[in-house]
């Protein structure tokens, strides 16, 4: 059934809508949110999403720690964040209501599955009285719908247990949302056909649930108005909805093709980095080899071995894994081999909050190795940008024969946005030259410009050389304990990283090139920062924005940009790590805005701090 503009009930035009679905981790909130996201993207809306997973693998059903949620912002204009406050909250049980109600805007739509509000579930969520009956929800437009029982009625006659039937209630809720926001059910039906092509009863149950929810909205007197968000005016091209994990996987595979080199990807499972492993493992037909190692150390050592053998060696992890890999990363720095380390950051320290986001690893990636051993660092700004920065990380690693960190985080990795698929003809191809002539080869005879040493592939006749962590003599690569040679090699390895500055773009500024206040951001804070700047500029504020995608080295013109503003604000999902680097390197008295709550910045938080500084 397609969405119709001729529904009998009035349709109200909206510019954007923020929906959050919340329930037990087994209620299918991520699947439901993903399907609405896909449908909105196919319709042509701009979208931004924020999935939120419980950290506990088997939290008790109905408990607060077991709540899973999915937030989606879909709009008829360009958007950069999943929204500050939901306009709509779908609460599948009391725990979902209690943990998410505080974010719902005043007057927002609150759609509640009344069947789940039993005395036992209310007790699990810590309610002393039923909020659906005690008047505590009077600030919201409350719609009480017995979703579980209505779903069960729609599935009567199917050969399945009550428990199996109940698992379809998320699609019943999805159908109601499709009606409420004038969306077609057709793509979701096709999805169900593909997913359950060999399980006819499950397909039929979910299809019936979807259509029953849709028809309920159309026929009940509970809803007097439906809503419509028109297509966004996006640049022409072919788009797909993409998560940061999907984009990163495609970016690294594409980079391997652009360099015409095999990609050897190694990892030990860790949240949220495992999603990249799951995605990249699907590209075996492109010659990608994936290796799930027994631990983090084995994973990075295998990647170094692959690089030594002439492959693109890559490993992916999160903060705790970076700590374990640090010695081997230092080995790659010492022997000067290309190595890509993807760090999909999460809340720490230690295990911390493994399903929540943070930007707490910047100083670890910058300095977390013994001795003076700089590594290059890049960081994508959006889920789609993960594709391009994956290619950049690969380019720098090979061009400069060095380890490169690719710093994403859980928000970017799990979040999604419309991504314009690039033409293969628009992507630059690269050539890799391996030495073959023994007469001219020396292991540490460097390129005079980049200082990169030659990448000799083992087995090439006459090019045998020593490899390992003990200091090597300049040019020859022989083991050396000469103090002057060690000083020289240490300087050369770090100077090589510094010279990357000539091979990366100049820093761009959104807004005026000079003024009262500059917001300097990095990583996943991009969306909230740029939106805050746009909002304040519309009000006439003297404010601009610079977003760093290259963190070591910084762009060459960054110091000039910083000096053209009276004040600099650095919002970070940490306690001020970029601020520490900026203040130390450029002697700029930057102001920090820190947040380590496991969730991204709200636009309003950055706006409030900017208004304080501009006052």
N, C-alpha and C positions, 0 to 999 in steps of 0.2 A: 504493500500500500504506500503510495507516494504522498508526500506532504502536499496539501492543497492550499491555495490562497483564497478559496471560496468556502472555507469552513463557516458554519452558521454562526459561531460565536465571534465576537469582535477580535480583531488582531491589532495589537499595539506594537508600533515600531520602536526598537531599541538599538542603541549604537553598539553596546557590548553587554555581555552577561557573564558573570562568574558563578559557576556551579561547583559545589562540593558534595561528593557522595561519601558517606561514612557508615561503617558497619564492622562486623567481625571479619577477620582475615579470610574466613571461608565463605563470605557472602559475595565474593566476586566483584568488589568495588573497582579493582584495577582493570578488570576485563570490561566492566560496564563503562567506566570512564574512557578507556581506550577506544571503545566502539563509538561513543558519542564524539570523541575527538576526531576519529577517522571520518565520520559522517559530516562533521562541521568543516573539515578540511576539504573533502570532496565537493561540498557545496560552494566553497570559495571563501570562507571566513579566514581571517588571520587568527591564529590560535597560540596559546601558551599553556603548558600544563605543569602540575606539581603533584606527582604521586608521593604518598607518604605511607611507608610500610612499618608494621610493628617490628621491633627488634627481636622479640621472643618468637621462637619457631613454633611452639605449641602453647601459646597462652590460653588459659581457660576461656571457653566460649562465653561471650557476654561480659568479659572483664575489661577494664580500662586499658591495660597494657596490650590487649589483643586487637585494638581498633585499627583498621586499615582505612585510609581515605584517599580520594583522588580529586584534585581541584583543576578545573578547566576554565580558562578565559577565552571566549570566542567573540569576534568583533568584526565590524564592518570597516574598521580602520587599522592602521599599523599599531600593534601592541608589542610590548617587550617583556611583560611579566604575567604570571598567572593571576594577578589581581591581589589587592590588599585584603578586602573583605568580601566573602561570598554574598551574592544577591540571593542565592538559593542554597539551602542545605537539605539534603536528603538523608535522614537518619533512619537506618534500618533497625536500630535497637537503642535501648537507653544509654549504653556506653558510648555509642557513636554520637548521640545527642550531647551527652555531658562533656565529652572531650572537644567538641567542635562548636558548640553553641556560642561561646564567647567571641568567636570571630565573625558570626553572622551580623550583617548590618541591621540597624534598627529598621523595622518595617519590611525586612526581607521575607522571602517565601520559605517556610519551614514545612517540609513534606515528611511525615512520620509514618512508619509502619506500626500501626497500633497493636497488631497481633503480638509483637515482640515485647510489649510493655507489661509483662507479667510481674507478679510480686517477686519471683526469684530473680529475674533479670534486673528489676529495679534495685534490689538489694545488692547485686553484684556491682552495679554502677554507683552505689552509695547514695541512692535517692531515699529519703525518708518518706516522701509522698510522691504520688504520680504527677509529674509536671504537666501532663496533658489535662489534668483535672484541677490543679490547685491555683491556676491563674498566673503562674510564674512565666508563662510564655506570651503574655498579652502584648509585648512589644513587637511581635512578629505576626505575619499572616500565616496562621497555622492551618494546615490541611491534614486532617487525620484520615488515613486510608488503611484499611485492613489488607495490606498487600499479600501477606502469606496466605490468608484464607481465600482471597479473590484469585490468587494464582492457582491454588489447589483446585478451585472450582473449574477454572479454565482447562485444567489437565485431567479432568475426570474421564475415565474410560481408557486411559493409557496404561500399558502393562509396566508399571513401575511402582516402587514403594513410596510411602509418604515422605520419607527422608530424601529420596531421589527427586521427587517432585518439588520439594522445597528449595532445592538448589537452583531452580529456574526463576526464583522470585526476583533476582537482580535484573533479568531481562523484562520482567513485568514492569519494574520501575523504569527501565530504559525506554520501554514503549510509551509510558506516560510522559516522560520528558520529551520524547520525539514529538508527541502531539502538542505539548505545551509550547514548544519552540519551533513548531512548523517544519519539522524535519522528516525526511523520507526514511522508511524502514527497509527499503529495498537492498541497500548495500549490506546491512546487518543480516538479512535473510540469506544473501549469497555467502556471507562469512560462515554462517551456521551450516549451510549446505556443504561447504568445503571442509569445515572442521569435523563434522559428524557424518560424513558421507557413508561410513560403514556402521553407523549406529543410528538407525532410523528413528527409534523411539526417542532418543535424546534430542535429535534434531527437531522432531515434531513437538516435543515438550517446550523447548526454548522458543520455537517459532510461535506456538500458541500463546505462550506467556507474553512475548513481545507484542503480538497483535491485541491480546486482551488488555494490556496496559494502555495501548494506543486508543483502543475503542472506548475504554473507560473514560479517558479524558474527553473524548468526543461526545459521549452520551450523558455523563453525570452532570448534575446541576451544581456540583461542588466548585467547578472552575467556570467562571463567567468570561474569562478572557484568555486568549492565546497570544503568543509573542512571536515577533519575527526580527531576526538580525540579518540584514542584507549582506551580499558579498563584499569583500574588501577589495579595494583598488590596488591589487598587487602588481608589480612589474610583470610584463608578459613572459611566459615561459611554461615549462612543464614542471609541476610541483608534486611533491609527496610529503606526507607527514613523517617526520624523522625524529628519533631520540638522539641524544648525544652519544650513547653507546653504539647505536647503529651507524651514525655518521663517522665516528672514530674508526670503527671496523672497516667501513668502506674506504675511508681516507688512507689507512695504512695499506690496504690491498691495492688501491689505485696507485699509491706511491711506488709500490713494488713493481707495478707494470710500467710506470713512467721511467723508472731506473732500469727496467729489464733485468731485475734481480729477484731471486726467490726470497719470500718472506718466511722466516722461522719465528713463530710466536710461542712464547712459553709463559706459563702462569701457574700459580697455586691458587685454588679458589679462595676468594675473599670478597665480602660485600663492601662496596658496590661494583668492584672491578670485574667480577665474574661475568657481568652482562656483556662486556666486550669480548671475552673468550667465547661465550655462547654465539655471539654474532659472527665473529671472525672464523669460527670453525665451519661455517656454512659455505666458505669460499674455497674449498679444497679443489674445485674444478679450475681455479685460477693458479694452481700451483702452490697454494699456501699450506704450510705444515704447522699444525698446532700440537703442543706438547704440554699436557697437564702433569707437572712435576710433583714429587713427593713432599716438597717444602719450598719455601721462598728462595732459599739459597741455591738449591738445585736449579730452580727456574732461571735465575739470572745467570748462573754459570753456564747453563746450556745455551742461553742466548749469546753470551760472549763467545762460546765455542763456535756457534753458527756464524757469527761475524768474522771470526778468524778464518773460517772456511770459505768466505766469500759471499755469504748470504746476508740479508738484512736481518740482524738479530734484534729481537724485541721482547720485552717482558712487561707485564701489566700487574698492578697491585694497588693497595691503598696504604695509608700512613704506616701501620704496623709492619707491612711488608717492606716498605722502603727502609725501615730501621734494620731489618734482617738482611737486606740486600746491600747495605752500604759498603761493606768491605769489598765485595765483588765489583760494585760500581767503581770503587777506587782503583781496582785492578784494571778495568776498562780504560779509566783515565790514564793510568800509568803506561799501559802498553799502547794506548792511542788507537783504539778500535772503535768503529761506529757502533753505537748501542742506543736504542730507544727505550726509555723507561716511562711508561704511562702510569701516572699516579692519579687515581680517581678518588679524591679525598673524602674523608668521612669524619664525623665527630670523634675526638679522642679526649685525653690520651689513653693509651693501651686499647682495650676493646671499646671503651667509651660508649657511644650510641651508634652502633654500626650501620643502621639504616638511615641515619640523619646526616645532613650535609654540613660542611665546614670548609674553611680555607686555611687550615692550621699547619700545613706542611711546607710553606714557602721557605722558611729559614732552614728546615731540615733538608730540602732539596738544594738549597743554595750552599749550605755549609756542613751538612751532615756526613762528613768523611774526614779521616785524619789527614793532617798536613794541608798544605795549600793546594787544593785540587778542585779548581772551578769546573763546573759543567754548565752547558747552555740550558736555558729554560724558556719554554713557550707555554702559553695558556690561551685556550679558546674562550670566546666571549659568549657564545650561544650554542645551543645543541647543533645547529647546522654548521657553525664555524668549526666544530670539532673535525669535520672533513678536511677543511683547508689547512688547519694547524697540524693535523696529522701528517700531511704532505710536507709542511714546512719543517717539522721535527725530523723527518726522514732526510730531507735535503741537507739540513745543517749537519746532521750526524755523519753523512757520507762526505759532504764537501770538506768538512773540517776534521774528519777522523776522530770523533769524540763522542762521549755519552751526551745525550740530550733528554731532558725531562719534558714530558707532555703532561701539564697539570690541569686536569679537569676536576670535577667533584660530583657528588651524588645528585645534586640538583640538576646539573647539566646532563649527566649521564642518563638519568631516568626521565627528565623533562623532554618535551617535544615541541616542535614548531613546524610550520610549512617551510619546505626547503626547495628552492628552485634547482632542479637537476642540471648540472653544468654539461656542456657539450665536451666530448672527449677532445675535440679539436682545439678547445680553448685552454686545455691544460698543457703546461710545458713539459716536454720530454727531456730527459737528461742522459748523458753518456757517462759510463764509469770505465776508467782506464786502469787496468791492472798491469804492473810492470812484468816484462818477460825477458829482458836482456840482462844477463848476469854481469856484463861489462860495465853497465851504468847504474846497477841497482845497489843501494845501501839502505838498510832498514829505517834509518832516521835522517835521510837526506830530504829536507823539507821543501815544499813549495815555497818560493821566496815571498809570495804575497799572503797566502792563507796560513802558512806554517804547517799545513797538513803533511804527515808522512805518507809514503806510498803504501798502497793496500795490496800486498803480495799474497797471492792465493797459494796455500800449501800444495805441494806437488809440482810446482813449476820448477823445472830443472835449473839448478844453479842459484836459486833464490832462498836457500835454506838460511834461517836466522833464528836467533834466540827470542823467546817470548816468555813473559813472566813479570812478577811484581818487583823483583830486585832491580834497582836502578841500572839503566843502560847508558853506555857511552854515547855521546852525540855522534851522529853519522853512522858508526859501525854497529851499534846495538849490542856490543859486548858488555858483560857485567862490569860495573864500575863502582868503586868506592871512593873515587876522587872527589873531594869536597867542592872543588870549583865546578866540576862537571855536574854534580848534583844541583848546585845553585843554578847553573845555566839551564838545565833541563826543566827545573821547576818553573823558572821564569818563562821559558819557551811554551810550556804547556798552558800556562795561564794567559800569556800574551795571545796565544791562538784563539782562546775564547773571546778575548777583548776585541780581536780583529773581526769577529762576526758582525760588529756594529756597522761595518761597511757593506754588508750583504743582507741587511734587513731594511724594511721601509722606514721612512721618517715617521715620527709620531704625528698623528692628525688630531685636530681639535674641533669639536663640535661647538659652534657658537663663535663669539668674537675671539680674535687672537690674543686679546689682553682685556683685563677688567678687574673687578673687585674679588670674585671668587672662582676658583677652579676646582671641580671635583675630579680627582684622579682615582681611577678604579682599575681592578684587574679581575679576570676570571668571571664567575657567575654573577658578580654584582653589577654587571653591565646593564641589564634590563632595568633594574630599579633606579640606577644612577641616571641613565639617559632619560628615563621617563620623568624623574624629579626635575632635571634640568629643563626639559621641554615645558613642564608645567610652570616653573618659576620664570622662564624667559617670556612666556605668554603674559605674565603679570608685570613684565618690564624690569625684572631683576638683571643685574650685571653678573651673569654666571655663565660658565662654559664647562665643557666636559672633555677629558682626555682619558681614553681607555687603553691600558697597556696589554698587548698580546705577546710582547717580547720582554722577559723579565731578567734575563742575563745573557748578553749585556742589554742594558736599557737602550732605547733608540738614541741616536747621537744628538738630536735636537731637543731632548727632553729638558735639559737644564735651561735652555733658552725659554721654553714654554713656561716652566715653573716661575721664572724670574719676572714674567710679564703680568703676574697676578698678585694682588695684595695678600690674598689668603688662599690656602690650599687645604681642601678637605679630602681625606682618604677613608672611605667606608670599606670595612673588611669584616669577613666572618671569622675573625680571630682577634687577638688582643693588640693588634697594631704592628704586624710584621713588615708589611710594605712600608708603613710609616717610618719604622726604625731604619730601613735601608735608605729611604729618601732623605731623611734628616741627616744620616751619617755621610752620605755620598755628596749631597748638594748643599748642605747647611741651610736647608729650607725648613722653617718652623711650621711644618705641616700639622694640621689638627686631625685627630683620629676619631672615627665613629666605629666602635667595635660591637659585635654581636656574636655570641657563641651559644645559641639556643637550639641549634640543629635545624633551623628553618632560615630561608633567605630573608633579606631585607624587604620590608614593606616600603613602598614609595613614600608613604606619609612619614616614615621615620627619617628618611634622608631629607625630605622637604623641611621637616621641623628643625633639623640641625642646621640646614642652610639658612633658614630664616633667622635662627639665633645668631649665626655668624654675620649675616647681612644687616642685622638690626642696628 
